[in-house]
Amino acid sequence: MKFAGTDQYVATDDLTVAVNAAVALERPLLVKGEPGTGKTELARQVSLALGLPMIEWSIKSTTRAQQGLYEYDAVSRLRDSQLGDPRVEDVSNYIRKGKLWQAFDAPGKVVLLIDEIDKADIEFPNDLLQELDRMEFFVYETGETVSARHRPVVIITSNNEKELPDAFLRRCFFHYIRFPDMDTLRRIVEVHHPGIKPRLLQTALEQFFELRETPGLKKKPSTSEVLDWLKLLLAEDLSPEDLKADPSTALPRLHGALLKNEQDVHLFERLAFMARSGRR
């Protein structure tokens, strides 16, 4: 099984090497990068390219590692026992399979996405070390050991909001998705907006990179945001000449698709004010 990108996803050479190395080593692929650089979409496209089903586990701040294995619903069993339900005799009726169990129990190989692992508590990755390493876990309520029938392709994403434990990192193949350069971003845009006029695309990308590289930005716009911005430009049927920034604020047209907080908007307003003052 080799991943080389898809018609819907532009994968750089170093990214395809990372994916294929992780598959060959049978180790989880840990993908870091700015939000909006296509980490989650990568797992979906790997699933598509390799022809494998995908199981997605989206991590929240309250997610516990145990939930990925299974959960025992003791409350429902107690209630059913009070009602005389015969199902209480079999504890397995009250075991809810988690995403890891589903991946381990799948009839064929699957892609398992553990999305935004850095959202969870710092102990979360350590709690999954043995399960991801040995590809098995023990169910205390039933006394059974669940082993992976087929080792899944595990892709783990992180927005780098907190450091992950060294013991966890040792078990992963690591890749950082860098923000794409101009040529790569042009290829990405052409996948999502085929047929866009070259002059409009060139002018828009130049303006985007100039905005993104402005010193002092709290949140730099991402790949997903430039795609949204271009979609709006096309919907408004704007020309390259229409993209000139408002001289009173130095903000680009439809800047709400690119700048997502008031501090960055005020930054451009201050820059415009300083530029006007310097011309006096």
C-alpha positions as CSV (number, residue, x, y, z in Angstrom):
1,M,0.0,0.0,0.0
2,K,1.5,3.3,-1.1
3,F,0.1,6.8,-0.6
4,A,0.8,9.4,-3.2
5,G,-1.9,12.0,-2.7
6,T,-5.2,12.1,-4.4
7,D,-7.1,14.2,-6.9
8,Q,-8.6,16.1,-4.0
9,Y,-5.5,16.5,-1.8
10,V,-2.1,17.9,-2.8
11,A,0.5,16.0,-0.8
12,T,4.1,17.2,-0.8
13,D,6.9,14.7,-1.2
14,D,8.0,14.8,2.4
15,L,4.4,14.2,3.5
16,T,3.9,11.1,1.3
17,V,7.3,9.7,2.5
18,A,6.0,10.2,6.1
19,V,2.7,8.4,5.5
20,N,4.3,5.5,3.7
21,A,7.1,5.2,6.3
22,A,4.5,5.0,9.1
23,V,2.5,2.4,7.2
24,A,5.7,0.3,6.6
25,L,6.8,0.6,10.2
26,E,3.3,-0.1,11.5
27,R,3.6,2.8,13.9
28,P,1.1,5.7,14.5
29,L,1.8,8.7,12.3
30,L,1.8,11.9,14.5
31,V,1.0,14.9,12.3
32,K,1.5,18.4,13.7
33,G,0.9,21.8,12.1
34,E,-1.0,25.0,12.2
35,P,-4.8,24.7,12.4
36,G,-6.2,24.6,8.9
37,T,-3.3,23.0,7.1
38,G,-5.1,19.8,6.2
39,K,-4.1,17.4,9.0
40,T,-7.6,15.9,9.5
41,E,-8.2,15.8,5.8
42,L,-5.0,13.9,5.3
43,A,-6.4,10.9,7.2
44,R,-9.6,11.0,5.0
45,Q,-7.5,11.1,1.9
46,V,-5.2,8.3,3.1
47,S,-8.3,6.2,3.7
48,L,-9.6,7.0,0.2
49,A,-6.2,6.4,-1.5
50,L,-5.6,3.1,0.2
51,G,-9.2,1.9,-0.2
52,L,-9.6,1.4,3.6
53,P,-12.6,2.4,5.8
54,M,-11.9,5.1,8.3
55,I,-12.8,5.3,12.0
56,E,-12.6,8.8,13.4
57,W,-12.1,9.6,17.1
58,S,-12.4,13.3,17.7
59,I,-10.8,14.3,21.0
60,K,-12.2,16.9,23.4
61,S,-10.9,18.4,26.6
62,T,-13.1,15.9,28.6
63,T,-12.2,12.8,26.6
64,R,-10.6,10.0,28.5
65,A,-8.4,7.3,27.0
66,Q,-10.7,4.6,28.5
67,Q,-13.5,5.9,26.2
68,G,-11.5,4.8,23.2
69,L,-11.4,1.2,24.5
70,Y,-14.8,0.7,26.0
71,E,-17.3,2.0,28.6
72,Y,-19.2,-0.1,31.1
73,D,-22.7,1.1,31.6
74,A,-23.3,0.1,35.3
75,V,-26.2,2.5,35.7
76,S,-28.2,0.8,32.9
77,R,-27.4,-2.7,34.3
78,L,-28.6,-1.7,37.8
79,R,-31.8,-0.3,36.4
80,D,-32.5,-3.4,34.3
81,S,-31.8,-5.6,37.3
82,Q,-34.4,-3.7,39.3
83,L,-36.9,-4.3,36.4
84,G,-36.1,-8.0,36.2
85,D,-34.5,-7.8,32.7
86,P,-32.8,-11.1,31.9
87,R,-30.1,-9.3,30.0
88,V,-28.3,-8.4,33.3
89,E,-27.0,-12.0,33.4
90,D,-24.6,-11.1,30.6
91,V,-22.3,-8.2,31.4
92,S,-21.3,-7.8,27.8
93,N,-24.7,-6.4,27.1
94,Y,-23.6,-3.3,29.0
95,I,-20.2,-2.9,27.4
96,R,-20.0,-0.1,24.8
97,K,-17.2,-0.5,22.3
98,G,-14.9,2.5,21.8
99,K,-13.2,3.7,18.6
100,L,-10.0,1.6,19.3
101,W,-12.1,-1.5,19.9
102,Q,-14.0,-0.9,16.7
103,A,-10.7,-0.5,14.8
104,F,-9.3,-3.7,16.4
105,D,-12.4,-5.7,15.7
106,A,-12.9,-4.6,12.1
107,P,-13.0,-7.4,9.6
108,G,-10.3,-5.8,7.5
109,K,-7.6,-3.1,7.8
110,V,-8.9,0.4,8.6
111,V,-7.5,3.9,9.1
112,L,-8.0,5.1,12.6
113,L,-7.9,8.9,13.1
114,I,-7.2,10.2,16.6
115,D,-8.0,13.9,15.9
116,E,-6.5,16.7,18.0
117,I,-4.9,14.6,20.7
118,D,-3.5,17.7,22.3
119,K,-6.9,18.9,23.4
120,A,-7.1,16.1,26.1
121,D,-5.4,16.0,29.5
122,I,-1.7,15.6,29.5
123,E,-2.0,12.0,30.7
124,F,-4.2,11.0,27.8
125,P,-1.4,10.0,25.4
126,N,0.4,8.0,28.1
127,D,-2.8,6.1,28.9
128,L,-2.8,4.8,25.3
129,L,0.8,3.7,25.1
130,Q,0.3,0.0,25.7
131,E,-2.8,-0.3,23.5
132,L,-1.2,1.5,20.5
133,D,2.1,-0.4,21.0
134,R,0.8,-3.9,21.6
135,M,-2.5,-3.5,19.7
136,E,-4.5,-5.1,22.5
137,F,-6.2,-4.4,25.8
138,F,-7.9,-6.2,28.6
139,V,-11.6,-5.9,29.4
140,Y,-11.9,-6.4,33.2
141,E,-15.6,-6.8,33.3
142,T,-15.7,-9.8,31.0
143,G,-12.1,-11.1,31.5
144,E,-11.3,-11.1,27.8
145,T,-8.3,-9.7,25.9
146,V,-9.2,-7.7,22.7
147,S,-6.4,-7.9,20.1
148,A,-6.4,-6.2,16.7
149,R,-7.5,-8.6,14.0
150,H,-5.7,-6.4,11.5
151,R,-3.3,-3.7,12.6
152,P,-4.9,-0.4,11.7
153,V,-3.2,2.6,10.0
154,V,-3.2,5.1,12.9
155,I,-3.0,8.8,12.2
156,I,-2.8,11.2,15.1
157,T,-3.2,14.9,14.7
158,S,-2.1,17.7,17.0
159,N,-2.3,21.5,16.8
160,N,0.8,21.7,19.0
161,E,-1.2,23.4,21.8
162,K,0.7,21.4,24.4
163,E,3.7,19.2,24.6
164,L,3.2,15.4,24.2
165,P,5.1,13.0,26.5
166,D,8.4,11.6,25.3
167,A,7.4,8.0,25.8
168,F,4.4,8.6,23.5
169,L,6.6,10.4,20.9
170,R,9.0,7.5,20.8
171,R,6.3,5.2,19.5
172,C,5.2,7.5,16.7
173,F,6.6,8.5,13.3
174,F,6.5,12.3,13.3
175,H,5.7,14.8,10.6
176,Y,5.2,18.5,10.7
177,I,3.1,20.0,7.9
178,R,4.7,23.3,7.0
179,F,2.6,26.0,5.6
180,P,2.7,25.6,1.8
181,D,4.8,27.9,-0.3
182,M,3.3,30.0,-3.2
183,D,3.6,27.2,-5.8
184,T,2.2,24.5,-3.6
185,L,-0.7,26.8,-2.5
186,R,-1.4,27.5,-6.1
187,R,-1.7,23.8,-6.8
188,I,-4.0,23.4,-3.8
189,V,-6.2,26.3,-5.0
190,E,-6.5,24.8,-8.4
191,V,-7.8,21.6,-6.9
192,H,-10.6,23.4,-5.0
193,H,-11.3,26.2,-7.5
194,P,-10.4,24.8,-11.0
195,G,-10.3,27.3,-13.8
196,I,-9.6,30.4,-11.6
197,K,-8.2,33.2,-13.7
198,P,-4.4,33.3,-13.4
199,R,-4.1,37.1,-12.8
200,L,-6.8,37.0,-10.1
201,L,-5.1,34.0,-8.4
202,Q,-1.6,35.6,-8.6
203,T,-2.9,38.9,-7.2
204,A,-4.9,37.2,-4.4
205,L,-2.0,35.0,-3.3
206,E,0.5,37.9,-3.3
207,Q,-1.9,39.8,-1.1
208,F,-2.6,36.8,1.1
209,F,1.1,36.1,1.7
210,E,1.8,39.8,2.4
211,L,-1.0,39.8,5.0
212,R,0.1,36.5,6.5
213,E,3.7,37.7,6.9
214,T,2.7,41.0,8.6
215,P,4.6,41.2,11.9
216,G,2.5,41.1,15.1
217,L,-0.4,39.0,13.8
218,K,-2.0,37.0,16.6
219,K,-3.4,34.3,14.3
220,K,-2.0,33.9,10.8
221,P,-4.6,32.9,8.2
222,S,-4.4,29.2,7.2
223,T,-4.8,27.2,4.0
224,S,-8.5,26.6,4.7
225,E,-9.1,30.3,5.2
226,V,-7.4,31.4,1.9
227,L,-9.7,28.8,0.1
228,D,-12.7,30.4,1.8
229,W,-11.5,33.9,0.8
230,L,-11.0,32.9,-2.8
231,K,-14.4,31.3,-2.9
232,L,-15.9,34.7,-1.8
233,L,-13.8,36.6,-4.4
234,L,-15.2,34.3,-7.1
235,A,-18.7,34.6,-5.8
236,E,-18.5,38.4,-5.9
237,D,-16.9,38.2,-9.4
238,L,-14.1,40.5,-8.3
239,S,-11.2,41.4,-10.6
240,P,-7.5,41.8,-9.6
241,E,-8.0,45.6,-9.5
242,D,-10.9,45.1,-7.0
243,L,-8.5,43.5,-4.5
244,K,-6.8,46.7,-3.6
245,A,-6.8,47.1,0.2
246,D,-8.9,49.8,1.7
247,P,-6.4,52.7,2.2
248,S,-8.1,53.9,5.3
249,T,-7.6,50.5,7.1
250,A,-5.0,48.6,4.9
251,L,-7.4,45.7,5.1
252,P,-8.0,43.4,2.0
253,R,-11.5,43.0,0.5
254,L,-13.7,40.5,2.5
255,H,-11.0,40.3,5.2
256,G,-13.4,38.6,7.6
257,A,-12.5,35.3,5.9
258,L,-8.8,35.8,6.7
259,L,-8.6,37.7,10.0
260,K,-10.5,36.1,12.9
261,N,-10.0,38.4,15.8
262,E,-10.3,42.1,16.5
263,Q,-6.6,42.4,17.6
264,D,-5.4,41.6,14.0
265,V,-8.0,43.9,12.5
266,H,-6.9,46.7,14.7
267,L,-3.3,46.0,13.8
268,F,-4.0,46.7,10.1
269,E,-5.9,49.9,11.1
270,R,-2.9,51.1,13.1
271,L,-0.5,50.3,10.2
272,A,-2.8,52.3,7.8
273,F,-2.8,55.2,10.3
274,M,1.0,55.2,10.7
275,A,1.4,55.1,6.9
276,R,-0.9,58.1,6.5
277,S,0.9,60.0,9.2
278,G,4.3,59.3,7.6
279,R,3.1,60.8,4.3
280,R,2.1,64.1,5.9
